[in-house]
Amino acid sequence: IAANDAFHRGRPKVDRVIFSIAGEASTLVAQFLAGETDFYESLSPADAGKAAKQADLAIVPLGTFDYRFLRFNLYDGASDRPHPLFGERELRRALSRAIDRETMVRSVFDSAGVVALGPFVRAQWSADQTLTQLAFDRAGAARTLDSLGWRTGADGVRARGGRTLAFTILVPSSSKPRNQFALLLQDQLARIGVKGTVEPMDPNALGDRERSRRFDAIVDGLTASPSPKGIRESWMRGGASGFNYGRYESAAFDIALDSAVAASDSRAARAHFRSAYQTIIDDAPAVWLFEQPVLAGVNRRLQFGTLRADAWWAGLPAWSVAPGKKPARVTSPATSP
């Protein structure tokens, strides 16, 4: 694309932008690392590590709208009977407190990852980082399980009334990070006498199980909408899109969301969203694991401002190339349409 001399904000600072397209991501990464391209929008953590070792390249964390979580099924299949384990709020809360999310995120993503705060992402204007989280407390979680009657047996697994505290964790086989988290979850749960069996599945087969609500728990993921009201489709009772596969149901949560959407000013809306977020965090229908990191690779000759999480390219007219750093591959002038 070429610079437009008649652009209403003034002529863009670069004459042209060339988009490079390839069938394999590895080809594009190789071009970027070799200096053949100047910007790569989504490096894997491993490729970002390679780029970070080159003096002429920089890594820029972009905001993300993708968050990942361990979803509990609160009902027994598609029936109206509570799930024999996850229908119990205090059990879900205990399992959440038994998970060291900070350590897990560092183990998988190093410094590139951040722990999820709830069913929203930091890039949304309604995000609130002061919400009270279910803090990691393995000893406290074990005491809660004791108080609920889940006693550790000779095999190290807790049981109550003849039922073991065991369940299956489904995970899409196509996602390396989610599989890593599933195994870490299995290990951390075992430390408090909970048996989690990890079952990787083809994404299509897993989707069928999820939609029919035939699961115990899933290392799941959703993409939040830039507008926070999109949470109603994912977690509200009877959401139109049907993404509330674990059947989380809370009148307080629904009322707070409705009030947030109906609010006449952003201050009131933010307060209602905060109430809704705190309600669902306290109810623990999921363990909020991480926001999917998006790492852009940038050649240091590029100069740019803030990159939007939902549209990094929106600021292209203001990008420029550092003086004397024009790449050698630019051999002919661009023409304005």
N, C-alpha and C positions, 0 to 999 in steps of 0.2 A: 504494500500500500504506500502511496506517495503523499507527501505533505500537500495540504490544500492551502493555497495562498489566501483564499477567501474565508478561512475558518473564523467563526465569529469571536473566538477568544484570542485570535492572533495566529500567525503561521506557526505550526509545530516546529520544534527545535531540531528535529532530525529530518533529513530529506526523504527517507523511506524506511520502511520496516519490512523485512522479508521473513515469512513464516516457513520454517523447514518441517516437512512432514515425512514420516517414515513408518513402515509397517511394524517395526520392532522398536521398543523403547530403548533397547541396548544400543541401537544405531545412533539415536539422538543423544544419548549420554556420551557416547564415544566422541561425537562431533563437538559437544560442549567441552569435554575435558581436553580436547585437542585444540581448542581455541577457534574452531570453525563456526561456532555460534556464540552468541553473547548472553543468552538467557535461556534457562530451562525451568519450566514452571513447577515440576514435581519430581525431585530427586528422592530415591529411596535413602534410608539412613546410611546404608553401606556406600552408595555412590556419593552421598554428601560427605562422608568421611574421606573419600578419595579426593574430592574437589577441595576440601578444606586444607589439604596438604600442598596445594598449588598457590603460589604467592599472588598470581594474577586473578584468582577466583575467590568469590565470597559466597557464603550461605546466608540466605535471608528467610527466616521463618515467616510463612504467610499465616494469616488466620485461617481457621477451618470451620466448616459447618457440620462435620462428621464427628459423631461421638459413639463410643463403644461401651457396652455394659453387659453384665451377667443378668439376663432376664429370668425371673422366677415365674413359674406358672402357678397362679394363685388358686386355680380350680382344677379338679380332677378330670382331665380331658375336656370334652365339650359339654360336660354335665354341669349341673348347678351345685354339685357337692364340692366343698372346699378341698384343695389338695391336702393329702394327709400330712405333708410337711409344711409347705409354703403357704397354706391357708392360715398359719399362725404368725401373727405380726411379730411377736417377740423373738421367735426363732429366726425369722428373716433378719431382724435387727442384729441378733447375735452373730449370725454368719457374716454380715456386713462388717461388723467390728473386728472380726477375726482375720480380715484381709488387709495386708500391708500394701496398699495401692501405690504409695510413693516408691517403695523398693521395687515393685513389679514394673512400674513405668521406667525407672532408671535401668533396670535389667534389660528391657527390650529396646528402649529408644535412647538410652544414655541421656544426654541433656536436651535432646530434641523434643521429648514428650512432656505432656502435662496431664495431671490427674483430672478426670472429669468431675464437675461439681454437681451435676444433676442432669435432668433431661433437657439440657440447653447447652450452648457453647459460649465461650467468652466473647466471640465476635458479635453476638446479638446485643442490642442496646439494653435489653432487660436483664442481662446477666448480672448476678450479684455474688461477689466473691466473699461477702461477709456472712453468708448463710452458715448456720451451725451444722457441721457434718457429723456423721457417725464415725468418730475418731477411732483409729486403730488401737485396739486394746485386747490382745489375745487372752490374757488372764481374765479380764472382765467378761469376755465372751464365753469362756469356759465356765465361769461361775453362773452365768445366766442359763446356760444349757443344763448345768446341774440343778438349778432351781426349777427348771421346767420338767425335770424328771428324766432327762437323758443321761444315763449313767454309762461309764466306759466299761466294756467287757474285757474278757481275757485276750481277745484278739485286737484290742485297742480301738474298737469301733463302738460308739455309743448306741444304746438301745433304750426303748421305752415301751412297755406293754407288749413286748414280743416283736416290735418293729425296730429294725436297725436304722440309724441315721445315715442313710445311703441314698444317692440319686445319680442320675446320668446327666452329664454336661455335653450337649450337642455343640458342635463347632463346624463352620464351613471349611472343608478341606482346602479350599482355594486361598485362604487367608493365612499367611505365615504369622503375622502378629497375633491374630486371634488364637491360633493354635499354641503359640508360645504362652499366651496368657492363660489358656485352658490348663496347660500343664502346671503352671505356677499356682493357679487356683487349687488344683488337685493337691499339690504339695502343702499349701497353707491350710487347707481344710483338714488334711490328715493330722496336722499338729494339734488339733483340738478334738480328735476322735470322730471326724466326719469323713465318710468314704464317698468321694466323687469319682465316677468313672467317665473318662473322656471318650467321646465317640465322634471322630471326624466323619463328616458326611458330604456327599456331593451337594452343592448349593441348591440344585433343583429339588432333590429329595428332601433336604432340610427344610426348604420353603414349604413343601407339602405338609411336613410334620408340624411346622409352626402354624400354618393357616388352619389346620384341623385341630390344633391345640393338643397334640399327642406328644408331649414332652414334659420333662421336669424342669430343666434349665437350659438356656442357650447363651453362648457368648455371641451376643447380637450387636447390631449397629443400625443407626438411623442417621439421616441427613436432616438437620434442622433447617427450617426456612429462615430467610433473613428477617421476616416478620415473626415475632415470638408467638403470635396467635396460632401458628401452625402446630403447636404442641397439643392443641385440642384433638387433632386427628390421630395423634400417636399415643396419648395417655389418658384421654378423657373417656368416661364411660360411653359406649356406643358411638365412638368417633366415626365419621362418615367414611374415612379411608380404611377403617378396619385394621390399623396397625397395632392396636392394643391387644396383642396376642396373649399376653399373660393375664388379661382381664383384671387389671388394676381398677378398683372402684372406690371412690371417695367423694361423698357429697361436698365436703369442705373444699376439696381440690377443685371440683367442678364449679362451685359457686365463686371461688376466687378467680378462676379463669374467665368465667362469664363477666365478672365485674371488671376485670382488667381490660377485656376487649371493649366493653361498653363505656369505659372511663372517658371523660371529656378532655382530659389533659394528661400529659406524659407522667407527671409526678404521681398522680393518683393511680395511673395504670401500673407504674413501676412498683408501687406499694402492694397492689393486688397480685402482681406476678410474684413478688417476693413471698407473699403469703402462700400462694399455690406451690411454689418451689419448695418452701420449707415443709409444707405438708407432705409432699411426695417423698422428700428425703427422709423425713421421720418415719414414714410408713414402709420404706425399704422394699418396694416391689422389684428392685434391681440393685445390684452393686455397680455403682458408676465407676468405670475403669479408666478410660482415657479419651482425650480428644485426638483424633487421627492427625498426626503431624503432617504438615505440608511444607516441604523445604524447597525453596527456589534457589537455583544456582545462578549467579550473576558474575559476568566479567567486570572487573573493577574499573574498566574504562567507561562503563555506563554510569550515568548520574540520573537519579530519579528520586521521587518523593515517597510518600506512603503508598504501599501496595494494598488495595482493598482485598479483603478475604473472599468476597464474592465475585470480584472482577479485577484482577491485577492489571489488566490491559486498559482499564478506564483512564489511567493517567498517562498513556503513551504520548499525547501531544506535548507534555512537559518534559519528557525524557530528553537527554542529550548525551553526547560523547565528550569525554574530557578533552581539552585542547591538546592537539598533537597526538591523539590516541586513535585516530580513525583507522579501522581495520584495513589491512592491505587488500582484502577481497573486494572492497568498494572501488570499482574501477570506472564506473560511468555515472553521470548525474541522473537523478530521478526527475521525472516530469510531473508537474501538477496536473490533475484532471481538469 
